[in-house]
Amino acid sequence: MNPLSSSYPSEKSDAELISRTLEGSKKALNQLVERHQPYIYNIAWKMVGNPEDAADLSQEALIKIISNLGKFKFKSSFRTWAYRIVVNHFLNEKKKRPSIYPPTFEELGLALDAAPSIELSADEKEDKNEEIREVRLNCLSGMLLCLNKEQRLIYIIGDIFGADHNIGSEIMEISQANFRMKLSKARKDLYNFMQNKCGLVDKSNPCRCHKKVTVALDMGMIKAKDLLYNKKEYSTFRDEIEPDAHYLVDDSEMKYAELHREHSFKTNFEKKNFLSKILDDANWKSRLNLN
């Protein structure tokens, strides 16, 4: 169901749900939003690196989609129209959000170098396997946040969600050549940092996740009893996206994208979500003419 895939199977179904929504069906609108909410949320999560901020950002984008649904003219695909709204909202959002991550690759590299590296025994590595994975995913999130907003979105859409240059350029509203060029630049920036710092890419690099887990726990950067990324209800981008995705990644860069696709993907959302609350509000029911 990946809406950014070139083989997205639900274009016709989306159009039918929109038509029913415009005729006043609350159920159809719920179905449409439930279909796209996981993807919008997970783009937001990768954009900001914080699940609470991602919930706010995706909620705001979905409200814009819902509010403007009457303006959809069926001249383009709904996914192109809707994800343009998402992208524009994410790019233009001005709110300053606090972040635990350094804002540049240089500062991130210095922070990693400054954090003590403490060796673990084989038994300790096995015992702290989930915490080590948490350190790895935190670090990968931090790397993405070192890209500027546009680079980040293009990398998330192109390499993590697997949109080809046709879909990616339509959503970003740039030419296909420009999309490929900007994606290549984002990859290169990640490549340069990871090639020189990340032990997952080159074992000779000094920064290794298991060596940083002790200090991360001691400093409260990760919490053993409340791991952000290791939750039973989470899947991974690889599991949710890869089967129907057409990746543009060159062989030499595949490893970096593969690491990012192992990031947590939230699939389940509360039934009584913000949309339900909005649609139960009399003003919104009247505004959308829902029954």
N, C-alpha and C positions, 0 to 999 in steps of 0.2 A: 504493500500500500504506500510505499515511499513516494510522496507527491513530487519530489524533486528528481525522480528517475525518469529517463527517456521513455520507459515502458509503463508509466503510471496507468493503471487499468481503470481508474474510476472517474475519468473526465465526464462521461455521459451521466453517471450516477450523481456526480456533483451538480450538474446542470438541472437534473430532475429535482434534487433536494432544494435548490435555490428557487425553482419555479413554485414548488409547494410552499416554501417559506414565504414567498411574495404573495401567495394566496392566503396566508395567515396561519400556516401550520407551525406551531411551536415545536412539535415532535421532529419535524424535518430539520428545523434550525439546530435543535439539539444534536441530531445525528451528524449534521455537517460539521459542527464545531468539534464534537467528540472525535471525528475522523482526523481533523487537522491539528487539534490542540497539542498532542504529544510532539509533533514535529516542530511546531512553533515554539513550544516551551523548551525543547532541547536545543534548538538554535539559540534561544535566549540564554540558556544555561551556559553554553559554550562561549557566548559573547561576553557574559559578565562574571562567570566563575562562582556565582553564589546562587543557591536554589531559591532563596526568598526574593532576591532582586529579580531573578528570572521569572518567578511567578507574577510579580508586579508588571514586568515588561511585557510578558506574553498576554496578560490580561488586558493591558492597554491596547496592544495591537489587535487583539480579537474584538474589542469593543469598537475600534475603528472599522474593522471589516464588517461587523454587524450593522453599524450605523450607516454605512455606505452601500449596503447590499442592494438597495433599490436603484443605485446608479450603475449596477453591473448590466451591461448591454448584450452579453452573450456573443460579443464579437471576438473575444479572445478566450482562452481557457481560464476557468476560475482559478486554477492554481497559480497561473502567471499573474493574474490580477491581484489575488489575495496576498501572495508572497512579495509582490512589489510593495504593498501597503506595509507588510511586516518589515521588509528591508528598510524602507524609508523611515519608518518609525524608529527602528533601532539605530539608524545612522544619525537621525536628527535629534534623538533624545539627549537633553542637556543636563539631566540630573546628575550631580556629583555623587557617586556611590563609593562608600569606603571600601578599600580593598586591602587584603593582606599581602598582595603580590606586588613586587617592584614593577614600575611602569616601562622599563626598557630592558633589552637583552643584556646590556652592560651591567646594569644594577642587579639584575637577577643573577648573573654570573658571579658578581662580587659577593652577593648574599650566600650563594651556594658554597663559594670558596671559604667564606668566613665561618660557616657552620661546621663544627667539629665532626670529623669522620671517625666513627667508632665501629670497629669490626665486630661481627657477630659470629658465633659458632654455627655449625650446621643445624644443631638442635634449636638454637635461638632463632635462626632464620625461619625454620619450620613453624615454631611457636608464634612468631610475629608475622606470619605470612600476610594476613589481612592488613596489618598496619603498614607493612612494606608496600603493598599495593596502593594503600591510601597515600603514602608519600609520593609514589610514582604518578598517580593521577592528579594530585595537587600540583606537582611540578609541571606536568603537561598542560594543566590549566593556566599556570603562570606563564608558560611560554607563549600560549595563544594570546594572552593579554598584552604581550610585548609588541604584537602587531598593531598597526593602527586599525580603526574601526572597519574601514572599507576592506583592507587586506584580510582582516579576521573573518568578515562575512563571506568574502569570496573563497577563502580557504575552507571554511565550514561547509559552504554550499557545494564547492567543487570537489574537495578531496575527502571530506568526512561523510557528507550526504550523497556524494557521487553524481551530482548534476553535470551533464556534459556541457560543452560551450554553447550549444543552442539554448538549452533551458537556462543555464547560468547567466548568459548575456541578456536574455529577455527579462529575467527577474531583476538583475542589477541595472537594466536599462543602459547598457553599453554595448559596443560592437563585440562580435565574437572574438576578433583579434585582440581587442583590448582586454576582454575577460581572460583570455589565455595568457596575455602578457602580465596582467596583475596577479593571476594565480601563480605564475612562474616566479614572480618576485617574492610573493609570500612564502612559497616553498623554499626559495633560496635563503631567505632570512632565517627560517627555522632550521634549514640544513646547516648553515654556517654555525649557528649556536650549538645545535645538538652534536654535530660532528666534532666540535672542539671541547664540549663539556660533558655530554651525556654518556654514562657508562652503559646504558642500554644499547647504544649505537656502536660504541667502541669500548671494549673492556679495559683498554689502557687509560681511558679518561678517569680522572680522580673522583668524579661525582658518581657515587653508586647509591641507589635507593636504600639498600639495607644498612649502609654506613651512616645514613642521615636519620634513620628512624628513631634512634635513641634520643637525640637532641630534639627532634620534632615532638616527641611525646613529653619530654621534660619541660619544653617551653610552651606546651599547650597548643602547638600549631595543628596537631591532630589529637583527637580524643578517642582513646581505645574503646570506650563504652558508647561512643556516639560517632561512628565513622560516617563521613559524609557520602562516600561513594560505594561503600560495601553494604548495601541493603538488599534484602532478599527479593524485594519487589522490583529491583532494577535489572535491566538487561544490559546489553552493550550495543554500541553503534554497529559493530560488526554483525551481531545477531539480527538486528532490526533492519539494517540498510543493505548489507552486502549482496544478498541473493539476487536482487534485481537492479543493482547499481552498475553503471558503466563508468569506471574510473579513468581519469586522464593521467594518472601518475606514471612517470617514467620508472623503469626498473630500479635505477640508481636511487630514486627517492621513495620507493615503495615502503621501506622499513619505517620511515618517519610517519607516514600516513597510517600505516598499520598500527603503530603505537597509539595514535590518537583515536583510531576506531575501536580500541579496547576500552575507551572511556565509558562511564556509566550512562545509560539511556533510561530515563524515566518513562515507563509505559502506562502505569496505572494512576488514575486521578480520582479524587473523591467524587461520588455521584452528585452530591449536593455541592457543586462547585460554584464559582462566582457567577457563571452563566445562569444557573438555575435561580440564583438569588435575583439577578437582573431581570430575568423573564417573569419572575413572580411579582415584580414591581408594576403597579398599575400604570405609571407613566410610560414605562418601556413597552408594555403590552399595547398601549394606545399608539405609541410612536411607530411600532412595527406592525400594528394591525394584526396582532396574533390572537388565535383562539385556542 
